[in-house]
């Protein structure tokens, strides 16, 4: 299981929600089975329903581009 906080801390170059979506999508494609959304991303462009968006890209992978 991956934790969102670990992804954010491990990738300080990510500075927008759109970049975080790509990172989460790659995690889903790399074999991570479960993602725990333990923190709210603190980016200016973080949408209100951020959990749903991240879950969608985690499930779909990078095919959302």
Backbone as CSV, one residue per row, in Angstrom:
resi,resn,N_x,N_y,N_z,CA_x,CA_y,CA_z,C_x,C_y,C_z
1,UNK,0.846,-1.172,0.000,0.000,0.000,0.000,0.895,1.239,0.000
2,UNK,0.528,2.202,-0.806,1.238,3.476,-0.848,0.421,4.525,-0.114
3,UNK,1.118,5.441,0.495,0.440,6.548,1.179,0.702,7.823,0.390
4,UNK,-0.338,8.615,0.231,-0.209,9.855,-0.526,0.855,10.752,0.081
5,UNK,0.916,10.823,1.397,1.922,11.667,2.047,3.330,11.232,1.662
6,UNK,3.581,9.932,1.547,4.903,9.445,1.148,5.233,9.856,-0.285
7,UNK,4.239,9.807,-1.170,4.469,10.245,-2.552,4.805,11.732,-2.608
8,UNK,4.071,12.525,-1.857,4.293,13.977,-1.864,5.670,14.308,-1.292
9,UNK,6.009,13.694,-0.168,7.312,13.953,0.464,8.456,13.457,-0.414
10,UNK,8.263,12.330,-1.053,9.304,11.747,-1.884,9.520,12.433,-3.217
11,UNK,8.620,13.322,-3.586,8.715,14.022,-4.877,8.509,15.520,-4.671
12,UNK,9.514,16.199,-4.095,9.364,17.641,-3.829,9.272,18.490,-5.098
13,UNK,9.611,17.907,-6.252,9.516,18.645,-7.513,8.068,18.826,-7.963
14,UNK,7.155,18.046,-7.427,5.733,18.156,-7.773,5.176,19.394,-7.075
15,UNK,4.672,20.336,-7.880,4.180,21.587,-7.296,2.787,21.982,-7.773
16,UNK,2.040,21.006,-8.317,0.661,21.280,-8.711,-0.155,19.993,-8.600
17,UNK,-1.456,20.152,-8.521,-2.333,18.983,-8.434,-2.262,18.161,-9.715
18,UNK,-2.126,18.819,-10.849,-2.034,18.100,-12.125,-0.805,17.193,-12.140
19,UNK,0.312,17.671,-11.628,1.511,16.841,-11.559,1.319,15.696,-10.571
20,UNK,0.629,15.966,-9.482,0.352,14.921,-8.502,-0.525,13.831,-9.114
21,UNK,-1.489,14.219,-9.935,-2.333,13.229,-10.614,-1.482,12.289,-11.457
22,UNK,-0.519,12.829,-12.178,0.359,11.986,-13.002,1.186,11.041,-12.128
23,UNK,1.672,11.549,-11.002,2.453,10.732,-10.083,1.620,9.583,-9.518
24,UNK,0.398,9.874,-9.136,-0.506,8.848,-8.604,-0.855,7.836,-9.701
25,UNK,-1.060,8.306,-10.916,-1.350,7.407,-12.033,-0.193,6.443,-12.267
26,UNK,1.024,6.947,-12.217,2.198,6.079,-12.398,2.320,5.074,-11.259
27,UNK,1.978,5.476,-10.058,2.003,4.542,-8.924,1.034,3.397,-9.168
28,UNK,-0.150,3.722,-9.672,-1.137,2.682,-9.975,-0.666,1.725,-11.051
29,UNK,0.028,2.261,-12.038,0.528,1.423,-13.128,1.725,0.570,-12.714
30,UNK,2.453,1.021,-11.688,3.673,0.321,-11.307,3.419,-0.878,-10.401
31,UNK,2.156,-1.168,-10.122,1.844,-2.350,-9.344,1.356,-2.080,-7.938
32,UNK,1.292,-0.836,-7.532,0.740,-0.524,-6.216,-0.730,-0.917,-6.241
33,UNK,-1.140,-1.703,-5.273,-2.510,-2.206,-5.262,-3.484,-1.266,-4.565
34,UNK,-3.014,-0.574,-3.528,-3.892,0.299,-2.751,-3.191,1.618,-2.477
35,UNK,-3.972,2.676,-2.459,-3.451,4.003,-2.140,-4.263,4.547,-0.978
36,UNK,-3.572,5.019,0.049,-4.253,5.645,1.179,-4.086,7.153,1.067
37,UNK,-5.195,7.860,1.060,-5.199,9.316,0.918,-5.224,9.926,2.317
38,UNK,-4.059,9.939,2.938,-3.941,10.301,4.347,-3.774,11.801,4.588
39,UNK,-3.497,12.564,3.561,-3.368,14.019,3.690,-4.046,14.692,2.503
40,UNK,-4.493,15.901,2.713,-5.036,16.695,1.608,-3.868,17.411,0.936
41,UNK,-3.736,17.274,-0.386,-2.657,17.972,-1.085,-2.801,19.484,-0.927
42,UNK,-1.702,20.138,-0.650,-1.718,21.580,-0.387,-1.200,22.358,-1.595
43,UNK,-1.886,22.200,-2.720,-1.533,22.935,-3.933,-2.646,23.935,-4.229
44,UNK,-2.294,25.022,-4.872,-3.303,26.055,-5.181,-4.436,25.510,-6.033
45,UNK,-4.134,24.559,-6.897,-5.144,24.053,-7.831,-5.829,22.767,-7.353
46,UNK,-5.710,22.428,-6.071,-6.367,21.225,-5.554,-7.881,21.422,-5.553
47,UNK,-8.610,20.565,-6.264,-10.075,20.710,-6.329,-10.750,20.230,-5.045
48,UNK,-12.019,20.588,-4.895,-12.770,20.178,-3.702,-12.888,18.661,-3.594
49,UNK,-13.126,17.995,-4.704,-13.286,16.529,-4.692,-11.982,15.859,-5.118
50,UNK,-10.896,16.240,-4.474,-9.576,15.759,-4.849,-9.429,14.258,-4.645
51,UNK,-10.062,13.684,-3.619,-9.933,12.248,-3.379,-10.484,11.444,-4.561
52,UNK,-11.616,11.869,-5.072,-12.256,11.170,-6.190,-11.382,11.241,-7.441
53,UNK,-10.809,12.420,-7.676,-9.960,12.590,-8.859,-8.714,11.715,-8.768
54,UNK,-8.094,11.677,-7.587,-6.895,10.858,-7.440,-7.223,9.374,-7.536
55,UNK,-8.335,8.972,-6.974,-8.740,7.564,-7.071,-8.988,7.182,-8.532
56,UNK,-9.580,8.077,-9.295,-9.852,7.806,-10.714,-8.561,7.636,-11.500
57,UNK,-7.589,8.519,-11.314,-6.342,8.383,-12.073,-5.515,7.209,-11.566
58,UNK,-5.620,6.877,-10.277,-4.915,5.714,-9.741,-5.443,4.443,-10.407
59,UNK,-6.746,4.378,-10.591,-7.380,3.208,-11.198,-7.106,3.136,-12.699
60,UNK,-7.191,4.272,-13.382,-7.016,4.306,-14.832,-5.575,4.321,-15.271
61,UNK,-4.695,4.884,-14.462,-3.301,5.032,-14.869,-3.132,6.249,-15.752
62,UNK,-2.068,6.257,-16.524,-1.770,7.425,-17.364,-2.622,7.483,-18.614
63,UNK,-3.563,6.598,-18.754,-4.438,6.618,-19.927,-5.384,7.816,-19.905
64,UNK,-5.394,8.567,-18.779,-6.291,9.723,-18.685,-5.794,10.893,-19.505
65,UNK,-4.512,10.894,-19.912,-3.962,12.021,-20.697,-4.614,12.114,-22.051
